Amino acid sequence: MHLYLALILLLPLLGGLYNALLGRLLPRRVGEAVACGVIWGAFCCAVLACVGFTGPVRVEFGSWLAAFTFQAPIALYLDQLSLSLTLMITFVCGLIHLYSVGYMQDDPAWARYFALLNLFVFAMLTLVLAENLPLLYLGWEGVGFCSYALIGFWYTEEKNATAGRKAFITTRIGDTAFGIAIVWMYQLSGSVSITHLNTMGALVPAAIVTTIGLLLLAGAAGKSAQLPLSVWLPDAMAGPTPVSAQIHAATMVTAGVYLLARMFPLIGSSDTVRAAIALTGGITAFYAATCACCQRDLKRILAYSTISQIGYMVLGVGAGALTGATFHLLTHAFFKALLFLGAGCVITALHHQQDIFRMGGLRTKLAAVYWPFLAGALCLAGFPLTGGFFSKDAILGGVVAQGGPLYGGLLLLGLFTALLTSFYTFRMVFVVFHGEQGHSLPPGPLPLIMTLTLVPLALLGLCGGLLNLPAYLGYQGLLDGFLGSIPGFGGVEQPPHADEIALQIVAATLSLTGLGLAWSRYTGSRRAETLAREEAGQPGARFLLNGWYLDSLYWVLVINPFNHLARFLWKRWDEAGIDGTLDGLARLTARLGGLPAAWSSGRVATSLFGLAAGVCVVLVYLVWVTLS
Amino acid sequence: MIVPLEHILILAGLLFFLGMGGLLAWRANLIMMLVCIEVMLNAVMLVFVAGSARWGTADGQLFAIFIMALTSAEVSLALAMVVYLHRRRKTVDTDLFSEMKG
């Protein structure tokens, strides 16, 4: 176990270092092979660790930070949660690395790309496997940095660099809250070990638990793009598409959910925190789903759907359905990575066209992309019997089990969001793949590896439900049994089987309704009319297209006042005030110093006048002395 | 003493300030400046001689002779320098000699 855990972390790190330091010196094929090989190697180690897994294990590799009573060793903690996430991360990232080989085949900066991608996996695995919060924070910041560098990967374009900075700064707000929470928890308990902190729940005053929980929620909201810090994710689509798939769909953005689930035994004891988490998730899920309904950019639709789906996971954590949230996290990673990679194929084939209204009729021309993409869409829309259907249902089931007006409202919101999800998903599928050709150029050829990687993801997405079949089928779900022993995961009250079946019927109906709505609007005779109307744009649609003008709100509330303050401090305070005073003093001194300089002209006459003046002074003095 | 000391002092003062005024007024001409300096020195000598007569000691007269010797040396040296300067720059205007400005 010691060796496997070390290799899981070291392999991606070494791969990243190799590509960063030597990648450009050696042939491209070697760099690509190393980048992909280390991730698959880590996956193999994760599988071996899974085979040999008998129970939670803590492995310490050495001392990292130690001062007085503060101890933060390089310690990893492998339990069922981190094991399942490690397996998912290494597998999905491995596929995405393979896909990247095809996607980046014409890019000269491949060494930087693969180095960052590998380092990202390393940071993400550190985050997931860390036993103490400082180490987790290290990974947390590592994925933040890699995300920044990869969003702005094509940094020569101003827009991309700005998107990178936006993501970095926005997530930094949440990270600060998380940092404060870590320090506070250490101050309370004298320890930063996650397992130790999770046993502290009962000993800490309720008000403090609530505050810490809210701080952690803010941190999770930043990383997972939840309201009100969700603005960075849609813009993060400026990066290469595999990056969007790996970072902004499958792995990094779920870090917030992981953090909340990990710390749930501590913060879950506060009802306020749970309600706040559930509310954040529910509202974000609804918000992003409405925005996704009116987007034109293929990747932005997926970005908003990511925000929405993570909203579901956060809602699940808030409702205490940690297994459901983890289940959705896993299935979402499969189908969202699939959708993004499929979108990358479409965009590459259409010569970097991202506007869905310029697509259409690709079903036959890109059949190898269409079928996996459709599978992903079915999962995302929660089509009955797909992975997404079961996992979303597990979360909504958890909300039902909570009861009460708050959770009742959130359930309705969640169900309505499910309808919206289904609608926008199939809007995307029908607009892009059905109808007649909406673009002038025929689709270009795709590297085989790009379409091949879609297949395993499609299978996993569709069959993801097998991971955790609902309990009314008569036996315990795989994940339920696997995760049940983790503190916080087990002992959740399940809704009665009748309720769950009813819920699934409702969810299935909603999903099919959304499909039907999209079908009636975007296929057949009404397609052209609908597309023309949407392209013209209506006020309501523009409101949703711009994400409820959340960006503009930030401009008005934060950025503009900040700019004005900065300009005031720069122009008025620094330049006019401080610099002006100093410059004035310097000028005054220089002028004073210039006065006697006229006397040292070197002319004899000047000296003579000085002599005469001196004589006069002496005389006046003598007269004064004599007279007084 | 026939002439009171005050009168001599007043005369000496007048001579000194005449010399000084001339020095300042004629600064365009080095030779006139030397002449004026002589006038000032003579005023000082006069004070020494008067003081010597007033108090009946020889010190003042001694100093007067000393000054005479000093002045003759000074004038001869100064005139030589004036000639040298005139040879160099074809002028004796002091305002044009400002190379020693510090």
Interface residues (C-beta under 8 A of the other chain):
Chain A: S600 S601 G602 R603 V604 A605 L608 F609 A612 V615
Chain B: M20 L23 L24 R27 T94 D95 F97 S98 E99 M100 K101 G102
